Amino acid sequence: MSNLIARFVKDESGATAIEYGLIATLIALAIIVAAGSVGTQLDARFDAIATALTPAP
């Protein structure tokens, strides 16, 4: 029984997969935040262009 517990404690194969998963999650979160920010800036820019292009009465 103690041999089984010792092997379980020394096994690091699952830890590497979890670390890669966390890294991928953080990268995806950074991309989502950046895309949201760029989208907001583009929306403001297009609104300014649309306002500038409205015909004068």
Predicted model as a PDB file, atoms N, CA, C, CB and O in Angstrom, pLDDT in the B-factor column:
MODEL        1                                                                  
ATOM      1  N   MET A   1       0.825  -1.193   0.000  1.00 75.00           N  
ATOM      2  CA  MET A   1       0.000   0.000   0.000  1.00 75.00           C  
ATOM      3  C   MET A   1       0.865   1.250   0.000  1.00 75.00           C  
ATOM      4  CB  MET A   1      -0.936   0.002   1.203  1.00 75.00           C  
ATOM      5  O   MET A   1       0.572   2.196  -0.731  1.00 75.00           O  
ATOM      6  N   SER A   2       1.921   1.277   0.800  1.00 78.00           N  
ATOM      7  CA  SER A   2       2.790   2.447   0.843  1.00 78.00           C  
ATOM      8  C   SER A   2       3.527   2.628  -0.483  1.00 78.00           C  
ATOM      9  CB  SER A   2       3.793   2.323   1.995  1.00 78.00           C  
ATOM     10  O   SER A   2       3.838   3.753  -0.873  1.00 78.00           O  
ATOM     11  N   ASN A   3       3.808   1.516  -1.178  1.00 83.00           N  
ATOM     12  CA  ASN A   3       4.451   1.603  -2.481  1.00 83.00           C  
ATOM     13  C   ASN A   3       3.526   2.301  -3.489  1.00 83.00           C  
ATOM     14  CB  ASN A   3       4.836   0.194  -2.985  1.00 83.00           C  
ATOM     15  O   ASN A   3       3.983   3.107  -4.299  1.00 83.00           O  
ATOM     16  N   LEU A   4       2.252   1.993  -3.435  1.00 79.00           N  
ATOM     17  CA  LEU A   4       1.276   2.611  -4.324  1.00 79.00           C  
ATOM     18  C   LEU A   4       1.171   4.113  -4.055  1.00 79.00           C  
ATOM     19  CB  LEU A   4      -0.097   1.943  -4.157  1.00 79.00           C  
ATOM     20  O   LEU A   4       1.107   4.907  -4.994  1.00 79.00           O  
ATOM     21  N   ILE A   5       1.155   4.497  -2.811  1.00 80.00           N  
ATOM     22  CA  ILE A   5       1.074   5.915  -2.452  1.00 80.00           C  
ATOM     23  C   ILE A   5       2.344   6.640  -2.868  1.00 80.00           C  
ATOM     24  CB  ILE A   5       0.837   6.082  -0.940  1.00 80.00           C  
ATOM     25  O   ILE A   5       2.272   7.773  -3.345  1.00 80.00           O  
ATOM     26  N   ALA A   6       3.489   6.023  -2.702  1.00 80.00           N  
ATOM     27  CA  ALA A   6       4.757   6.642  -3.094  1.00 80.00           C  
ATOM     28  C   ALA A   6       4.815   6.853  -4.601  1.00 80.00           C  
ATOM     29  CB  ALA A   6       5.942   5.780  -2.636  1.00 80.00           C  
ATOM     30  O   ALA A   6       5.284   7.895  -5.059  1.00 80.00           O  
ATOM     31  N   ARG A   7       4.348   5.884  -5.378  1.00 79.00           N  
ATOM     32  CA  ARG A   7       4.325   6.050  -6.833  1.00 79.00           C  
ATOM     33  C   ARG A   7       3.363   7.160  -7.239  1.00 79.00           C  
ATOM     34  CB  ARG A   7       3.931   4.733  -7.519  1.00 79.00           C  
ATOM     35  O   ARG A   7       3.647   7.923  -8.162  1.00 79.00           O  
ATOM     36  N   PHE A   8       2.233   7.252  -6.557  1.00 73.00           N  
ATOM     37  CA  PHE A   8       1.256   8.293  -6.865  1.00 73.00           C  
ATOM     38  C   PHE A   8       1.825   9.683  -6.584  1.00 73.00           C  
ATOM     39  CB  PHE A   8      -0.027   8.075  -6.056  1.00 73.00           C  
ATOM     40  O   PHE A   8       1.604  10.613  -7.360  1.00 73.00           O  
ATOM     41  N   VAL A   9       2.546   9.825  -5.493  1.00 73.00           N  
ATOM     42  CA  VAL A   9       3.125  11.123  -5.129  1.00 73.00           C  
ATOM     43  C   VAL A   9       4.225  11.524  -6.110  1.00 73.00           C  
ATOM     44  CB  VAL A   9       3.687  11.080  -3.694  1.00 73.00           C  
ATOM     45  O   VAL A   9       4.369  12.707  -6.418  1.00 73.00           O  
ATOM     46  N   LYS A  10       4.998  10.565  -6.604  1.00 75.00           N  
ATOM     47  CA  LYS A  10       6.100  10.858  -7.516  1.00 75.00           C  
ATOM     48  C   LYS A  10       5.642  11.065  -8.957  1.00 75.00           C  
ATOM     49  CB  LYS A  10       7.109   9.743  -7.466  1.00 75.00           C  
ATOM     50  O   LYS A  10       6.395  11.621  -9.756  1.00 75.00           O  
ATOM     51  N   ASP A  11       4.446  10.640  -9.309  1.00 72.00           N  
ATOM     52  CA  ASP A  11       3.951  10.746 -10.682  1.00 72.00           C  
ATOM     53  C   ASP A  11       3.633  12.202 -11.004  1.00 72.00           C  
ATOM     54  CB  ASP A  11       2.698   9.858 -10.888  1.00 72.00           C  
ATOM     55  O   ASP A  11       2.798  12.815 -10.341  1.00 72.00           O  
ATOM     56  N   GLU A  12       4.293  12.757 -12.016  1.00 71.00           N  
ATOM     57  CA  GLU A  12       4.094  14.147 -12.397  1.00 71.00           C  
ATOM     58  C   GLU A  12       3.487  14.295 -13.797  1.00 71.00           C  
ATOM     59  CB  GLU A  12       5.411  14.883 -12.331  1.00 71.00           C  
ATOM     60  O   GLU A  12       3.403  15.413 -14.304  1.00 71.00           O  
ATOM     61  N   SER A  13       3.073  13.222 -14.418  1.00 70.00           N  
ATOM     62  CA  SER A  13       2.560  13.307 -15.786  1.00 70.00           C  
ATOM     63  C   SER A  13       1.265  14.105 -15.863  1.00 70.00           C  
ATOM     64  CB  SER A  13       2.337  11.914 -16.347  1.00 70.00           C  
ATOM     65  O   SER A  13       1.049  14.821 -16.840  1.00 70.00           O  
ATOM     66  N   GLY A  14       0.416  14.003 -14.880  1.00 73.00           N  
ATOM     67  CA  GLY A  14      -0.830  14.766 -14.876  1.00 73.00           C  
ATOM     68  C   GLY A  14      -0.598  16.242 -14.610  1.00 73.00           C  
ATOM     69  O   GLY A  14      -1.337  17.090 -15.109  1.00 73.00           O  
ATOM     70  N   ALA A  15       0.426  16.552 -13.827  1.00 76.00           N  
ATOM     71  CA  ALA A  15       0.718  17.948 -13.508  1.00 76.00           C  
ATOM     72  C   ALA A  15       1.114  18.721 -14.757  1.00 76.00           C  
ATOM     73  CB  ALA A  15       1.830  18.037 -12.460  1.00 76.00           C  
ATOM     74  O   ALA A  15       0.744  19.885 -14.904  1.00 76.00           O  
ATOM     75  N   THR A  16       1.847  18.101 -15.645  1.00 81.00           N  
ATOM     76  CA  THR A  16       2.258  18.774 -16.879  1.00 81.00           C  
ATOM     77  C   THR A  16       1.047  19.088 -17.742  1.00 81.00           C  
ATOM     78  CB  THR A  16       3.259  17.909 -17.662  1.00 81.00           C  
ATOM     79  O   THR A  16       0.960  20.177 -18.309  1.00 81.00           O  
ATOM     80  N   ALA A  17       0.131  18.169 -17.849  1.00 83.00           N  
ATOM     81  CA  ALA A  17      -1.081  18.406 -18.639  1.00 83.00           C  
ATOM     82  C   ALA A  17      -1.907  19.536 -18.044  1.00 83.00           C  
ATOM     83  CB  ALA A  17      -1.926  17.128 -18.726  1.00 83.00           C  
ATOM     84  O   ALA A  17      -2.463  20.353 -18.778  1.00 83.00           O  
ATOM     85  N   ILE A  18      -1.989  19.587 -16.739  1.00 86.00           N  
ATOM     86  CA  ILE A  18      -2.734  20.654 -16.078  1.00 86.00           C  
ATOM     87  C   ILE A  18      -2.056  21.996 -16.316  1.00 86.00           C  
ATOM     88  CB  ILE A  18      -2.859  20.376 -14.568  1.00 86.00           C  
ATOM     89  O   ILE A  18      -2.735  22.996 -16.551  1.00 86.00           O  
ATOM     90  N   GLU A  19      -0.735  22.034 -16.260  1.00 89.00           N  
ATOM     91  CA  GLU A  19      -0.009  23.279 -16.508  1.00 89.00           C  
ATOM     92  C   GLU A  19      -0.247  23.776 -17.935  1.00 89.00           C  
ATOM     93  CB  GLU A  19       1.495  23.081 -16.260  1.00 89.00           C  
ATOM     94  O   GLU A  19      -0.478  24.967 -18.143  1.00 89.00           O  
ATOM     95  N   TYR A  20      -0.193  22.883 -18.908  1.00 91.00           N  
ATOM     96  CA  TYR A  20      -0.460  23.276 -20.290  1.00 91.00           C  
ATOM     97  C   TYR A  20      -1.895  23.762 -20.446  1.00 91.00           C  
ATOM     98  CB  TYR A  20      -0.191  22.104 -21.243  1.00 91.00           C  
ATOM     99  O   TYR A  20      -2.148  24.712 -21.187  1.00 91.00           O  
ATOM    100  N   GLY A  21      -2.812  23.137 -19.773  1.00 91.00           N  
ATOM    101  CA  GLY A  21      -4.207  23.575 -19.823  1.00 91.00           C  
ATOM    102  C   GLY A  21      -4.381  24.972 -19.245  1.00 91.00           C  
ATOM    103  O   GLY A  21      -5.117  25.789 -19.799  1.00 91.00           O  
ATOM    104  N   LEU A  22      -3.712  25.248 -18.138  1.00 94.00           N  
ATOM    105  CA  LEU A  22      -3.784  26.580 -17.538  1.00 94.00           C  
ATOM    106  C   LEU A  22      -3.166  27.636 -18.454  1.00 94.00           C  
ATOM    107  CB  LEU A  22      -3.079  26.588 -16.179  1.00 94.00           C  
ATOM    108  O   LEU A  22      -3.704  28.735 -18.587  1.00 94.00           O  
ATOM    109  N   ILE A  23      -2.056  27.308 -19.072  1.00 95.00           N  
ATOM    110  CA  ILE A  23      -1.411  28.246 -19.996  1.00 95.00           C  
ATOM    111  C   ILE A  23      -2.337  28.529 -21.178  1.00 95.00           C  
ATOM    112  CB  ILE A  23      -0.049  27.681 -20.494  1.00 95.00           C  
ATOM    113  O   ILE A  23      -2.505  29.684 -21.569  1.00 95.00           O  
ATOM    114  N   ALA A  24      -2.932  27.495 -21.742  1.00 96.00           N  
ATOM    115  CA  ALA A  24      -3.847  27.686 -22.869  1.00 96.00           C  
ATOM    116  C   ALA A  24      -5.051  28.529 -22.460  1.00 96.00           C  
ATOM    117  CB  ALA A  24      -4.314  26.331 -23.415  1.00 96.00           C  
ATOM    118  O   ALA A  24      -5.523  29.352 -23.244  1.00 96.00           O  
ATOM    119  N   THR A  25      -5.547  28.334 -21.253  1.00 96.00           N  
ATOM    120  CA  THR A  25      -6.673  29.119 -20.761  1.00 96.00           C  
ATOM    121  C   THR A  25      -6.302  30.586 -20.627  1.00 96.00           C  
ATOM    122  CB  THR A  25      -7.154  28.578 -19.422  1.00 96.00           C  
ATOM    123  O   THR A  25      -7.079  31.460 -21.011  1.00 96.00           O  
ATOM    124  N   LEU A  26      -5.122  30.866 -20.086  1.00 97.00           N  
ATOM    125  CA  LEU A  26      -4.677  32.247 -19.927  1.00 97.00           C  
ATOM    126  C   LEU A  26      -4.465  32.926 -21.281  1.00 97.00           C  
ATOM    127  CB  LEU A  26      -3.386  32.295 -19.108  1.00 97.00           C  
ATOM    128  O   LEU A  26      -4.795  34.101 -21.442  1.00 97.00           O  
ATOM    129  N   ILE A  27      -3.922  32.203 -22.244  1.00 97.00           N  
ATOM    130  CA  ILE A  27      -3.733  32.771 -23.579  1.00 97.00           C  
ATOM    131  C   ILE A  27      -5.086  33.069 -24.219  1.00 97.00           C  
ATOM    132  CB  ILE A  27      -2.914  31.809 -24.472  1.00 97.00           C  
ATOM    133  O   ILE A  27      -5.263  34.127 -24.823  1.00 97.00           O  
ATOM    134  N   ALA A  28      -6.035  32.154 -24.094  1.00 97.00           N  
ATOM    135  CA  ALA A  28      -7.370  32.373 -24.656  1.00 97.00           C  
ATOM    136  C   ALA A  28      -8.046  33.571 -23.997  1.00 97.00           C  
ATOM    137  CB  ALA A  28      -8.239  31.116 -24.487  1.00 97.00           C  
ATOM    138  O   ALA A  28      -8.700  34.362 -24.676  1.00 97.00           O  
ATOM    139  N   LEU A  29      -7.897  33.711 -22.693  1.00 97.00           N  
ATOM    140  CA  LEU A  29      -8.484  34.847 -21.986  1.00 97.00           C  
ATOM    141  C   LEU A  29      -7.867  36.160 -22.458  1.00 97.00           C  
ATOM    142  CB  LEU A  29      -8.297  34.690 -20.472  1.00 97.00           C  
ATOM    143  O   LEU A  29      -8.580  37.148 -22.636  1.00 97.00           O  
ATOM    144  N   ALA A  30      -6.557  36.182 -22.662  1.00 96.00           N  
ATOM    145  CA  ALA A  30      -5.882  37.389 -23.153  1.00 96.00           C  
ATOM    146  C   ALA A  30      -6.377  37.751 -24.552  1.00 96.00           C  
ATOM    147  CB  ALA A  30      -4.351  37.187 -23.166  1.00 96.00           C  
ATOM    148  O   ALA A  30      -6.572  38.929 -24.854  1.00 96.00           O  
ATOM    149  N   ILE A  31      -6.579  36.758 -25.398  1.00 96.00           N  
ATOM    150  CA  ILE A  31      -7.077  37.016 -26.757  1.00 96.00           C  
ATOM    151  C   ILE A  31      -8.500  37.570 -26.709  1.00 96.00           C  
ATOM    152  CB  ILE A  31      -7.037  35.722 -27.608  1.00 96.00           C  
ATOM    153  O   ILE A  31      -8.829  38.492 -27.456  1.00 96.00           O  
ATOM    154  N   ILE A  32      -9.327  37.030 -25.856  1.00 95.00           N  
ATOM    155  CA  ILE A  32     -10.711  37.495 -25.740  1.00 95.00           C  
ATOM    156  C   ILE A  32     -10.751  38.944 -25.257  1.00 95.00           C  
ATOM    157  CB  ILE A  32     -11.508  36.590 -24.777  1.00 95.00           C  
ATOM    158  O   ILE A  32     -11.508  39.754 -25.791  1.00 95.00           O  
ATOM    159  N   VAL A  33      -9.945  39.273 -24.257  1.00 94.00           N  
ATOM    160  CA  VAL A  33      -9.910  40.639 -23.738  1.00 94.00           C  
ATOM    161  C   VAL A  33      -9.391  41.598 -24.802  1.00 94.00           C  
ATOM    162  CB  VAL A  33      -9.033  40.718 -22.474  1.00 94.00           C  
ATOM    163  O   VAL A  33      -9.945  42.682 -24.983  1.00 94.00           O  
ATOM    164  N   ALA A  34      -8.341  41.208 -25.501  1.00 94.00           N  
ATOM    165  CA  ALA A  34      -7.777  42.072 -26.545  1.00 94.00           C  
ATOM    166  C   ALA A  34      -8.769  42.275 -27.683  1.00 94.00           C  
ATOM    167  CB  ALA A  34      -6.472  41.475 -27.088  1.00 94.00           C  
ATOM    168  O   ALA A  34      -8.915  43.388 -28.187  1.00 94.00           O  
ATOM    169  N   ALA A  35      -9.443  41.219 -28.088  1.00 94.00           N  
ATOM    170  CA  ALA A  35     -10.417  41.338 -29.175  1.00 94.00           C  
ATOM    171  C   ALA A  35     -11.587  42.225 -28.763  1.00 94.00           C  
ATOM    172  CB  ALA A  35     -10.926  39.952 -29.593  1.00 94.00           C  
ATOM    173  O   ALA A  35     -12.100  42.991 -29.579  1.00 94.00           O  
ATOM    174  N   GLY A  36     -12.008  42.130 -27.523  1.00 92.00           N  
ATOM    175  CA  GLY A  36     -13.085  42.993 -27.032  1.00 92.00           C  
ATOM    176  C   GLY A  36     -12.675  44.450 -27.034  1.00 92.00           C  
ATOM    177  O   GLY A  36     -13.466  45.320 -27.399  1.00 92.00           O  
ATOM    178  N   SER A  37     -11.456  44.722 -26.633  1.00 91.00           N  
ATOM    179  CA  SER A  37     -10.955  46.095 -26.609  1.00 91.00           C  
ATOM    180  C   SER A  37     -10.846  46.662 -28.014  1.00 91.00           C  
ATOM    181  CB  SER A  37      -9.598  46.157 -25.915  1.00 91.00           C  
ATOM    182  O   SER A  37     -11.245  47.801 -28.259  1.00 91.00           O  
ATOM    183  N   VAL A  38     -10.313  45.883 -28.927  1.00 93.00           N  
ATOM    184  CA  VAL A  38     -10.191  46.325 -30.320  1.00 93.00           C  
ATOM    185  C   VAL A  38     -11.580  46.544 -30.919  1.00 93.00           C  
ATOM    186  CB  VAL A  38      -9.395  45.286 -31.160  1.00 93.00           C  
ATOM    187  O   VAL A  38     -11.788  47.504 -31.661  1.00 93.00           O  
ATOM    188  N   GLY A  39     -12.515  45.675 -30.607  1.00 90.00           N  
ATOM    189  CA  GLY A  39     -13.872  45.823 -31.125  1.00 90.00           C  
ATOM    190  C   GLY A  39     -14.524  47.102 -30.631  1.00 90.00           C  
ATOM    191  O   GLY A  39     -15.215  47.779 -31.392  1.00 90.00           O  
ATOM    192  N   THR A  40     -14.314  47.440 -29.368  1.00 90.00           N  
ATOM    193  CA  THR A  40     -14.869  48.676 -28.819  1.00 90.00           C  
ATOM    194  C   THR A  40     -14.260  49.894 -29.501  1.00 90.00           C  
ATOM    195  CB  THR A  40     -14.632  48.746 -27.305  1.00 90.00           C  
ATOM    196  O   THR A  40     -14.966  50.849 -29.823  1.00 90.00           O  
ATOM    197  N   GLN A  41     -12.957  49.857 -29.720  1.00 92.00           N  
ATOM    198  CA  GLN A  41     -12.288  50.973 -30.387  1.00 92.00           C  
ATOM    199  C   GLN A  41     -12.752  51.108 -31.835  1.00 92.00           C  
ATOM    200  CB  GLN A  41     -10.768  50.789 -30.339  1.00 92.00           C  
ATOM    201  O   GLN A  41     -12.943  52.223 -32.321  1.00 92.00           O  
ATOM    202  N   LEU A  42     -12.934  49.993 -32.521  1.00 93.00           N  
ATOM    203  CA  LEU A  42     -13.430  50.036 -33.903  1.00 93.00           C  
ATOM    204  C   LEU A  42     -14.854  50.582 -33.958  1.00 93.00           C  
ATOM    205  CB  LEU A  42     -13.380  48.634 -34.537  1.00 93.00           C  
ATOM    206  O   LEU A  42     -15.192  51.344 -34.864  1.00 93.00           O  
ATOM    207  N   ASP A  43     -15.677  50.201 -33.008  1.00 92.00           N  
ATOM    208  CA  ASP A  43     -17.043  50.694 -32.975  1.00 92.00           C  
ATOM    209  C   ASP A  43     -17.054  52.206 -32.799  1.00 92.00           C  
ATOM    210  CB  ASP A  43     -17.833  50.018 -31.850  1.00 92.00           C  
ATOM    211  O   ASP A  43     -17.822  52.895 -33.470  1.00 92.00           O  
ATOM    212  N   ALA A  44     -16.234  52.727 -31.929  1.00 93.00           N  
ATOM    213  CA  ALA A  44     -16.154  54.173 -31.728  1.00 93.00           C  
ATOM    214  C   ALA A  44     -15.654  54.867 -32.990  1.00 93.00           C  
ATOM    215  CB  ALA A  44     -15.234  54.502 -30.542  1.00 93.00           C  
ATOM    216  O   ALA A  44     -16.149  55.934 -33.353  1.00 93.00           O  
ATOM    217  N   ARG A  45     -14.679  54.267 -33.652  1.00 94.00           N  
ATOM    218  CA  ARG A  45     -14.136  54.867 -34.882  1.00 94.00           C  
ATOM    219  C   ARG A  45     -15.188  54.881 -35.987  1.00 94.00           C  
ATOM    220  CB  ARG A  45     -12.883  54.097 -35.355  1.00 94.00           C  
ATOM    221  O   ARG A  45     -15.332  55.889 -36.680  1.00 94.00           O  
ATOM    222  N   PHE A  46     -15.924  53.790 -36.166  1.00 94.00           N  
ATOM    223  CA  PHE A  46     -16.953  53.742 -37.196  1.00 94.00           C  
ATOM    224  C   PHE A  46     -18.096  54.711 -36.896  1.00 94.00           C  
ATOM    225  CB  PHE A  46     -17.494  52.324 -37.330  1.00 94.00           C  
ATOM    226  O   PHE A  46     -18.671  55.296 -37.814  1.00 94.00           O  
ATOM    227  N   ASP A  47     -18.427  54.882 -35.615  1.00 93.00           N  
ATOM    228  CA  ASP A  47     -19.446  55.860 -35.247  1.00 93.00           C  
ATOM    229  C   ASP A  47     -18.991  57.272 -35.612  1.00 93.00           C  
ATOM    230  CB  ASP A  47     -19.760  55.771 -33.741  1.00 93.00           C  
ATOM    231  O   ASP A  47     -19.790  58.074 -36.097  1.00 93.00           O  
ATOM    232  N   ALA A  48     -17.729  57.578 -35.386  1.00 92.00           N  
ATOM    233  CA  ALA A  48     -17.196  58.898 -35.735  1.00 92.00           C  
ATOM    234  C   ALA A  48     -17.228  59.103 -37.248  1.00 92.00           C  
ATOM    235  CB  ALA A  48     -15.755  59.060 -35.204  1.00 92.00           C  
ATOM    236  O   ALA A  48     -17.565  60.188 -37.721  1.00 92.00           O  
ATOM    237  N   ILE A  49     -16.884  58.083 -37.994  1.00 92.00           N  
ATOM    238  CA  ILE A  49     -16.920  58.185 -39.457  1.00 92.00           C  
ATOM    239  C   ILE A  49     -18.351  58.354 -39.947  1.00 92.00           C  
ATOM    240  CB  ILE A  49     -16.281  56.942 -40.105  1.00 92.00           C  
ATOM    241  O   ILE A  49     -18.611  59.162 -40.839  1.00 92.00           O  
ATOM    242  N   ALA A  50     -19.278  57.601 -39.373  1.00 89.00           N  
ATOM    243  CA  ALA A  50     -20.687  57.718 -39.787  1.00 89.00           C  
ATOM    244  C   ALA A  50     -21.232  59.099 -39.473  1.00 89.00           C  
ATOM    245  CB  ALA A  50     -21.547  56.648 -39.095  1.00 89.00           C  
ATOM    246  O   ALA A  50     -22.004  59.650 -40.258  1.00 89.00           O  
ATOM    247  N   THR A  51     -20.848  59.664 -38.347  1.00 89.00           N  
ATOM    248  CA  THR A  51     -21.286  61.012 -38.003  1.00 89.00           C  
ATOM    249  C   THR A  51     -20.720  62.028 -38.969  1.00 89.00           C  
ATOM    250  CB  THR A  51     -20.878  61.361 -36.579  1.00 89.00           C  
ATOM    251  O   THR A  51     -21.414  62.966 -39.361  1.00 89.00           O  
ATOM    252  N   ALA A  52     -19.469  61.856 -39.358  1.00 88.00           N  
ATOM    253  CA  ALA A  52     -18.835  62.782 -40.283  1.00 88.00           C  
ATOM    254  C   ALA A  52     -19.426  62.673 -41.690  1.00 88.00           C  
ATOM    255  CB  ALA A  52     -17.337  62.528 -40.328  1.00 88.00           C  
ATOM    256  O   ALA A  52     -19.376  63.640 -42.449  1.00 88.00           O  
ATOM    257  N   LEU A  53     -19.970  61.547 -42.041  1.00 89.00           N  
ATOM    258  CA  LEU A  53     -20.507  61.335 -43.389  1.00 89.00           C  
ATOM    259  C   LEU A  53     -21.996  61.671 -43.522  1.00 89.00           C  
ATOM    260  CB  LEU A  53     -20.286  59.905 -43.794  1.00 89.00           C  
ATOM    261  O   LEU A  53     -22.540  61.603 -44.624  1.00 89.00           O  
ATOM    262  N   THR A  54     -22.651  62.025 -42.444  1.00 78.00           N  
ATOM    263  CA  THR A  54     -24.080  62.348 -42.550  1.00 78.00           C  
ATOM    264  C   THR A  54     -24.237  63.612 -43.393  1.00 78.00           C  
ATOM    265  CB  THR A  54     -24.727  62.540 -41.131  1.00 78.00           C  
ATOM    266  O   THR A  54     -23.484  64.571 -43.217  1.00 78.00           O  
ATOM    267  N   PRO A  55     -25.199  63.621 -44.299  1.00 76.00           N  
ATOM    268  CA  PRO A  55     -25.360  64.766 -45.192  1.00 76.00           C  
ATOM    269  C   PRO A  55     -25.822  66.007 -44.427  1.00 76.00           C  
ATOM    270  CB  PRO A  55     -26.358  64.432 -46.306  1.00 76.00           C  
ATOM    271  O   PRO A  55     -26.584  65.917 -43.464  1.00 76.00           O  
ATOM    272  N   ALA A  56     -25.350  67.141 -44.871  1.00 66.00           N  
ATOM    273  CA  ALA A  56     -25.764  68.410 -44.270  1.00 66.00           C  
ATOM    274  C   ALA A  56     -27.166  68.762 -44.742  1.00 66.00           C  
ATOM    275  CB  ALA A  56     -24.768  69.547 -44.625  1.00 66.00           C  
ATOM    276  O   ALA A  56     -27.507  68.480 -45.890  1.00 66.00           O  
ATOM    277  N   PRO A  57     -27.986  69.365 -43.898  1.00 65.00           N  
ATOM    278  CA  PRO A  57     -29.373  69.696 -44.303  1.00 65.00           C  
ATOM    279  C   PRO A  57     -29.434  70.839 -45.277  1.00 65.00           C  
ATOM    280  CB  PRO A  57     -30.209  70.039 -43.094  1.00 65.00           C  
ATOM    281  O   PRO A  57     -30.520  71.228 -45.705  1.00 65.00           O  
TER     282      PRO A  57                                                      
ENDMDL                                                                          
END                                                                             
